[in-house]
Amino acid sequence: MVRLEDFAQSREALNRAAVVCADHLARNRNGRWEVFAKSSLTRQVEVTGGRLRRTAEVAESGVGIRLFVDGRAGFAATSGLDGPALRFAAEAARSGASPGSDPMPPARLLGAGPVPPGPDLPPQGWAQHVAGELAVALGALSGGRLQLARAVVQEGCYAWLLTTGDGWSADHSRTVASMLVEVQVGERPGVWREWVHIADPAIFDIESVAGRIGNRAMLTRHRIVTDCGLHDLLLHPEVAAQLIAAISPLFLATTHDRDPLPRLLDRNGLLAAYALTVVDERAEAGSPVVSPCDGEGLPARRTLLLEEGAPRHRVASFADARRFDELPRGGAVRLSYRDRPATGLANLRVVTEDGLPAGELLASSDRSLYLLRPLAPVICDLASDRYSLVASGVWIERQRVLGWHPVVELRGGLGALLRRIDAVGTDSCWFETPRGFVGTPSLLIRRQPVVG
């Protein structure tokens, strides 16, 4: 199992590694440098049919070094925290440096903001217990028509330390947990899969999660009904998350000549309807990625990206902000010690303060298609203002389910789709997408073309 005692020792090793690296790098008296050290421990537990099938544990640590000396910028990374590896990384960063500008933020911009306390790592046996309770809850909810086929729980903890030759440093540690659930739906072939972000294992609501999974899975048992034409759409949070992820490049800084955003705006300067407000969240409790600063040391904050449909700000690393004439707002991410900081979103979230319960969204349309599950990545051609969405869903009329639509395709103008978002729900959930974590509620979209 992953032992917290070992993790505490690894945090001490990060401090020792930073001191060793600083000693080597301080010899470049006329240069600037930065050391990023990280250690992580992960436990993956698989439960099948109520039985513990396998447990896998992975521990990893290493250091990434950036420097700028005599007009040359260098980067190198190494696995492990022992002395020889650290000396190798320092020498490799120096010897591999190439002409360029200083990519690191000035010391005056660096800082660490407050971070809400994180949850404790679950004790050994927690994953098997949760899987057992979830199986019981799913069976009770469905009258035995849903069976938990497999649950894979991933638990882990990590710590990192960022320090610079300017005398600034910050450190952070946290535990994370998530679960992949596979459910057998009656006699249907295959399984229904759900990914669940676990904000805090100590208060994990099994009944609520079972309800969320079971209610959606049970809808697939209805008879098949297809239709086409212009219809109202209700996007389940998972489908909405894939759509928001697909337009996320619009929220990253870029050059004016390559920027597709102006072509997507209407005459009032709106990208989307008034109902849609989107932020990049970096320090809010319950978010998947929380940190006191971004990937290169700028204080973590919320960045308002879209306010009532109107674009407001964009995120960028310090180097990209300078390159694209943006203000540096702490828009860098650092996936591991092997990577340089890069422009990226941490937790892309749709604001739900003015949202409506999902039941009210359903009741607001006489007939609608409720899209439950994306069947392929949502494709958005930002340059040509087009989108393509393939999903499965159910037809609903006056809150009554008419039938299951296994495969439905939607195509059309992306700007028109976003500006027809009539309302957002309050049922926000986090999802892991190819472009990072996205938190979305259900979205109600009026009058979109549907092809069965």
Phi and psi in degrees as a GROMACS rama.xvg file:
@    title "Ramachandran Plot"
@    xaxis  label "Phi"
@    yaxis  label "Psi"
@TYPE xy
-79.4603  117.422  VAL-2
-100.035  131.294  ARG-3
-65.3044  -27.342  LEU-4
-62.7077  -41.8766  GLU-5
-64.7641  -37.4508  ASP-6
-65.391  -40.8861  PHE-7
-60.932  -40.0985  ALA-8
-65.7272  -35.8171  GLN-9
-66.5468  -32.4858  SER-10
-66.6781  -38.3629  ARG-11
-63.8745  -36.6219  GLU-12
-65.0534  -32.6983  ALA-13
-62.071  -42.78  LEU-14
-63.7351  -42.6349  ASN-15
-63.9302  -40.7202  ARG-16
-63.7836  -40.7889  ALA-17
-63.4683  -38.5882  ALA-18
-65.1265  -42.9287  VAL-19
-62.4907  -46.3497  VAL-20
-63.2233  -41.839  CYS-21
-61.0868  -37.6718  ALA-22
-62.8046  -40.9748  ASP-23
-71.2206  -41.8931  HIS-24
-76.0507  -26.2131  LEU-25
-65.8853  -12.8623  ALA-26
-67.8077  -22.8529  ARG-27
-84.9768  78.9086  ASN-28
-65.277  -24.4777  ARG-29
-98.7619  12.4209  ASN-30
-121.186  175.967  GLY-31
-118.717  149.99  ARG-32
-152.172  165.2  TRP-33
-147.625  137.144  GLU-34
-119.841  128.368  VAL-35
-121.595  113.144  PHE-36
-113.736  137.182  ALA-37
-141.392  144.276  LYS-38
-136.566  139.442  SER-39
-143.435  150.355  SER-40
-132.016  130.072  LEU-41
-132.034  137.454  THR-42
-124.109  127.546  ARG-43
-116.863  123.924  GLN-44
-118.238  125.139  VAL-45
-110.496  126.847  GLU-46
-120.257  124.284  VAL-47
-127.071  126.677  THR-48
58.9284  31.367  GLY-49
82.4883  -2.61581  GLY-50
-110.521  143.143  ARG-51
-72.8462  116.684  LEU-52
-92.877  -46.523  ARG-53
-160.722  153.645  ARG-54
-131.294  127.607  THR-55
-120.829  136.541  ALA-56
-127.118  136.53  GLU-57
-133.492  130.787  VAL-58
-119.913  138.848  ALA-59
-147.264  144.883  GLU-60
-153.068  156.567  SER-61
177.993  -179.942  GLY-62
-135.913  139.784  VAL-63
-118.6  136.519  GLY-64
-125.497  129.079  ILE-65
-115.388  144.082  ARG-66
-148.552  161.293  LEU-67
-141.58  111.87  PHE-68
-135.858  126.745  VAL-69
52.9262  44.2255  ASP-70
75.8876  14.6006  GLY-71
-124.686  133.651  ARG-72
-108.511  134.815  ALA-73
-135.022  157.459  GLY-74
-148.375  140.514  PHE-75
-154.096  153.069  ALA-76
-137.621  154.43  ALA-77
-146.133  144.594  THR-78
-82.0496  146.363  SER-79
89.5854  162.502  GLY-80
-123.285  19.0274  LEU-81
-82.0912  161.236  ASP-82
-55.6517  -51.1018  GLY-83
-58.6055  -41.0086  PRO-84
-64.5715  -39.4441  ALA-85
-68.1148  -40.4777  LEU-86
-64.2591  -38.709  ARG-87
-61.8129  -44.1863  PHE-88
-62.3327  -42.5893  ALA-89
-63.3773  -43.5357  ALA-90
-68.816  -38.3722  GLU-91
-66.2145  -38.8345  ALA-92
-63.4639  -38.7168  ALA-93
-72.1329  -47.3145  ARG-94
-73.2816  -26.0717  SER-95
-92.8393  6.65267  GLY-96
-66.7833  145.696  ALA-97
-130.087  158.175  SER-98
-56.838  138.072  PRO-99
174.38  -177.193  GLY-100
-93.1305  165.255  SER-101
-70.88  116.14  ASP-102
-84.9336  -7.5334  PRO-103
-92.9536  141.7  MET-104
-63.7299  150.482  PRO-105
-67.4092  154.453  PRO-106
-58.5871  -30.5832  ALA-107
-65.3318  -20.0414  ARG-108
-90.8254  -14.1738  LEU-109
-76.8865  149.329  LEU-110
175.91  162.002  GLY-111
-124.911  126.958  ALA-112
-92.0043  169.898  GLY-113
-68.1917  144.248  PRO-114
-125.758  131.25  VAL-115
-63.4401  147.425  PRO-116
-61.1349  144.472  PRO-117
-93.2946  167.315  GLY-118
-75.1682  164.72  PRO-119
-82.712  153.407  ASP-120
-68.6345  134.011  LEU-121
-60.5475  149.461  PRO-122
-72.086  162.258  PRO-123
-60.6315  135.607  GLN-124
97.6283  -13.4808  GLY-125
-63.2252  -42.4783  TRP-126
-61.5645  -44.7971  ALA-127
-65.7255  -38.341  GLN-128
-63.3634  -45.5658  HIS-129
-62.8779  -42.4162  VAL-130
-61.0306  -41.0351  ALA-131
-64.4734  -44.5205  GLY-132
-67.0856  -35.7886  GLU-133
-66.9516  -39.0054  LEU-134
-61.484  -42.7893  ALA-135
-63.9711  -44.9369  VAL-136
-64.7822  -40.5713  ALA-137
-65.397  -41.3009  LEU-138
-63.7774  -42.6388  GLY-139
-67.1139  -40.1351  ALA-140
-62.6301  -36.6045  LEU-141
-104.814  5.19943  SER-142
64.8762  32.3408  GLY-143
85.1135  2.73419  GLY-144
-83.9761  -12.909  ARG-145
-113.642  132.205  LEU-146
-126.177  133.974  GLN-147
-74.7567  111.003  LEU-148
-82.0972  -40.7782  ALA-149
-158.844  145.036  ARG-150
-133.564  130.253  ALA-151
-119.189  112.72  VAL-152
-103.688  128.055  VAL-153
-113.167  122.189  GLN-154
-123.737  144.288  GLU-155
-165.379  168.766  GLY-156
-141.754  149.959  CYS-157
-145.08  158.755  TYR-158
-145.44  145.199  ALA-159
-140.925  159.936  TRP-160
-137.383  128.207  LEU-161
-119.638  124.468  LEU-162
-138.719  149.853  THR-163
-126.484  162.543  THR-164
-70.5677  -8.63568  GLY-165
-83.8569  0.545409  ASP-166
91.6265  12.4506  GLY-167
-103.452  144.982  TRP-168
-151.528  155.725  SER-169
-149.954  150.514  ALA-170
-141.208  160.998  ASP-171
-158.989  146.364  HIS-172
-142.641  152.412  SER-173
-162.806  159.099  ARG-174
-112.778  149.241  THR-175
-136.13  153.113  VAL-176
-152.472  144.78  ALA-177
-153.001  169.141  SER-178
-146.442  135.083  MET-179
-101.663  125.444  LEU-180
-116.785  132.264  VAL-181
-119.786  124.125  GLU-182
-119.932  132.448  VAL-183
-86.2444  124.52  GLN-184
-103.587  98.639  VAL-185
54.5792  -132.347  GLY-186
-97.216  5.99738  GLU-187
-63.0796  140.907  ARG-188
-68.7357  154.029  PRO-189
78.0444  -173.831  GLY-190
-132.265  158.058  VAL-191
-95.9213  123.877  TRP-192
-107.62  141.517  ARG-193
-137.691  138.58  GLU-194
-106.699  130.743  TRP-195
-122.124  122.433  VAL-196
-81.5104  126.867  HIS-197
-105.223  101.485  ILE-198
-67.3833  -39.6647  ALA-199
-150.805  108.301  ASP-200
-57.1982  -29.1549  PRO-201
-67.0316  -26.3238  ALA-202
-122.207  27.7833  ILE-203
-64.7943  120.642  PHE-204
-91.4601  95.819  ASP-205
-65.0366  -41.273  ILE-206
-61.8149  -42.4734  GLU-207
-65.0181  -43.7188  SER-208
-65.3799  -40.7107  VAL-209
-61.3065  -40.624  ALA-210
-64.1503  -42.1583  GLY-211
-64.3557  -42.8084  ARG-212
-72.6234  -47.3954  ILE-213
-65.858  -41.747  GLY-214
-61.5899  -39.7041  ASN-215
-73.0933  -43.198  ARG-216
-63.9258  -37.4132  ALA-217
-66.719  -25.6615  MET-218
-64.1898  -23.4495  LEU-219
-72.933  -7.71037  THR-220
-83.0494  -9.21883  ARG-221
-72.2584  159.971  HIS-222
-63.7811  156.263  ARG-223
-78.7442  128.24  ILE-224
-134.369  131.697  VAL-225
-123.158  159.079  THR-226
-161.296  167.323  ASP-227
-149.546  172.676  CYS-228
116.116  -162.997  GLY-229
-90.1534  123.374  LEU-230
-142.629  156.361  HIS-231
-72.7444  145.184  ASP-232
-120.585  139.789  LEU-233
-116.902  116.757  LEU-234
-92.8104  122.057  LEU-235
-59.8498  152.249  HIS-236
-50.8989  -34.7796  PRO-237
-66.4161  -40.2032  GLU-238
-68.932  -42.721  VAL-239
-60.1858  -38.7752  ALA-240
-63.0698  -39.7998  ALA-241
-67.7718  -35.3491  GLN-242
-67.0446  -47.0886  LEU-243
-63.8415  -37.7718  ILE-244
-62.4546  -37.814  ALA-245
-66.9361  -27.9953  ALA-246
-96.0005  1.56086  ILE-247
-60.3663  -27.4346  SER-248
-58.5297  -21.473  PRO-249
-66.8247  -18.1062  LEU-250
-96.7661  5.0049  PHE-251
-105.021  141.777  LEU-252
-63.3508  143.05  ALA-253
-154.964  178.018  THR-254
-77.8926  154.903  THR-255
-61.8862  -39.1725  HIS-256
-73.7441  -16.1469  ASP-257
-110.24  9.45361  ARG-258
-86.2879  115.549  ASP-259
-81.928  -11.1574  PRO-260
-58.4424  -46.8048  LEU-261
-55.5093  -32.9413  PRO-262
-74.1664  -15.218  ARG-263
-95.5652  -10.5348  LEU-264
-81.5723  148.205  LEU-265
-86.0263  -173.985  ASP-266
-66.1585  -18.2339  ARG-267
-94.9888  6.61873  ASN-268
77.8  20.1392  GLY-269
-98.8246  136.303  LEU-270
-88.1935  -35.9115  LEU-271
-138.097  -179.645  ALA-272
-72.953  164.667  ALA-273
-60.2911  -24.1919  TYR-274
-69.1292  -17.7932  ALA-275
-103.151  116.134  LEU-276
-124.765  131.237  THR-277
-128.444  137.529  VAL-278
-131.138  158.169  VAL-279
-102.052  114.035  ASP-280
-105.019  126.539  GLU-281
-123.378  -6.14958  ARG-282
-140.579  18.4577  ALA-283
-92.4776  135.042  GLU-284
-58.9881  141.103  ALA-285
90.9889  -14.0275  GLY-286
-74.0823  148.599  SER-287
-61.8274  -39.2331  PRO-288
-117.354  111.237  VAL-289
-124.43  138.994  VAL-290
-158.9  151.934  SER-291
-74.3849  -17.8589  PRO-292
-150.923  169.031  CYS-293
-80.1558  -169.593  ASP-294
-68.1729  -6.95279  GLY-295
-132.933  12.7624  GLU-296
108.809  -1.57541  GLY-297
-77.5787  142.279  LEU-298
-55.1411  137.984  PRO-299
-69.623  143.863  ALA-300
-158.767  173.485  ARG-301
-91.5406  130.665  ARG-302
-110.132  122.152  THR-303
-78.2255  112.815  LEU-304
-94.8262  -42.8585  LEU-305
-138.443  122.384  LEU-306
-117.796  111.669  GLU-307
48.0968  46.4251  GLU-308
87.2153  -12.1604  GLY-309
-99.5546  129.83  ALA-310
-62.7839  137.654  PRO-311
-118.805  -64.1302  ARG-312
-133.414  167.163  HIS-313
-129.083  157.318  ARG-314
-100.272  153.321  VAL-315
-163.331  149.458  ALA-316
-67.5337  169.049  SER-317
-60.3523  -44.633  PHE-318
-64.0025  -41.4474  ALA-319
-70.7567  -35.8813  ASP-320
-61.3257  -42.9555  ALA-321
-66.9675  -38.2184  ARG-322
-69.4783  -37.5277  ARG-323
-104.576  14.9627  PHE-324
58.8818  46.1309  ASP-325
-113.194  156.012  GLU-326
-76.0321  134.866  LEU-327
-70.1631  118.211  PRO-328
-118.061  15.449  ARG-329
79.8975  51.9188  GLY-330
-107.934  28.1235  GLY-331
-101.676  145.931  ALA-332
-122.246  153.492  VAL-333
-136.252  104.171  ARG-334
-71.8568  -33.5624  LEU-335
-159.99  176.353  SER-336
-68.041  -15.9183  TYR-337
-78.2625  -12.8706  ARG-338
-110.629  142.216  ASP-339
-68.4142  155.477  ARG-340
-61.4176  140.035  PRO-341
-138.492  155.245  ALA-342
-59.7961  131.579  THR-343
-176.517  162.274  GLY-344
-93.0456  140.805  LEU-345
-89.0908  -66.3337  ALA-346
-132.04  99.3238  ASN-347
-80.7453  121.523  LEU-348
-135.342  136.087  ARG-349
-86.0994  127  VAL-350
-73.8039  135.328  VAL-351
-119.778  13.2983  THR-352
-56.6238  -33.8262  GLU-353
-105.244  23.0147  ASP-354
-77.1674  167.146  GLY-355
-115.061  148.001  LEU-356
-56.8438  148.427  PRO-357
-57.2095  -35.129  ALA-358
-61.2979  -38.0754  GLY-359
-69.9897  -35.0437  GLU-360
-62.8241  -43.5904  LEU-361
-63.8426  -38.686  LEU-362
-73.9963  -13.8841  ALA-363
-81.5637  -1.02881  SER-364
-132.779  136.032  SER-365
-66.2496  -40.9945  ASP-366
-143.014  129.985  ARG-367
-149.487  161.652  SER-368
-105.986  119.624  LEU-369
-96.4551  104.959  TYR-370
-81.753  119.501  LEU-371
-96.9708  -35.1665  LEU-372
-148.912  124.958  ARG-373
-70.1078  135.879  PRO-374
-99.2881  -7.06834  LEU-375
-159.405  162.3  ALA-376
-58.0826  139.693  PRO-377
-69.6201  128.183  VAL-378
-103.912  124.138  ILE-379
-123.26  115.408  CYS-380
-90.4468  94.5352  ASP-381
-66.0723  -32.1511  LEU-382
-69.9162  -33.0605  ALA-383
-107.198  6.47406  SER-384
59.5906  47.7446  ASP-385
-130.45  154.844  ARG-386
-137.935  158.387  TYR-387
-141.404  127.333  SER-388
-135.681  122.14  LEU-389
-115.408  125.761  VAL-390
-151.771  174.687  ALA-391
-117.453  154.419  SER-392
-168.271  -170.258  GLY-393
-129.939  147.296  VAL-394
-87.5791  134.635  TRP-395
-127.082  132.685  ILE-396
-129.518  118.001  GLU-397
50.0376  46.8977  ARG-398
67.7884  11.9102  GLN-399
-108.126  130.978  ARG-400
-74.9195  122.896  VAL-401
-89.1454  -37.265  LEU-402
172.187  170.776  GLY-403
-94.6698  129.53  TRP-404
-110.525  99.5008  HIS-405
-62.8835  -40.0336  PRO-406
-139.395  121.701  VAL-407
-132.772  141.017  VAL-408
-117.788  134.532  GLU-409
-123.395  131.524  LEU-410
-138.104  153.985  ARG-411
160.504  -162.965  GLY-412
-78.0956  128.213  GLY-413
-65.903  -45.3541  LEU-414
-60.3227  -42.009  GLY-415
-63.2631  -39.3345  ALA-416
-61.5824  -48.3144  LEU-417
-66.9997  -33.9392  LEU-418
-82.3247  -2.41986  ARG-419
-103.962  12.0305  ARG-420
-71.7713  108.756  ILE-421
-86.5463  -30.1991  ASP-422
-162.142  156.312  ALA-423
-115.738  154.736  VAL-424
-89.3353  -171.041  GLY-425
-113.652  0.961143  THR-426
-90.741  51.4742  ASP-427
-68.5558  138.059  SER-428
-137.535  154.873  CYS-429
-93.6336  141.346  TRP-430
-135.829  147.376  PHE-431
-93.6949  120.182  GLU-432
-118.917  169.956  THR-433
-60.3005  -16.7011  PRO-434
-110.145  20.1639  ARG-435
107.541  -170.55  GLY-436
-79.6568  133.344  PHE-437
-130.64  128.944  VAL-438
-109.77  117.878  GLY-439
-139.84  152.795  THR-440
-96.1587  -173.445  PRO-441
-67.0172  149.463  SER-442
-123.961  132.39  LEU-443
-100.453  121.862  LEU-444
-121.66  129.815  ILE-445
-89.4582  140.108  ARG-446
49.2482  73.5014  ARG-447
-119.404  145.834  GLN-448
-69.1165  131.476  PRO-449
-121.029  130.72  VAL-450
-117.056  120.249  VAL-451
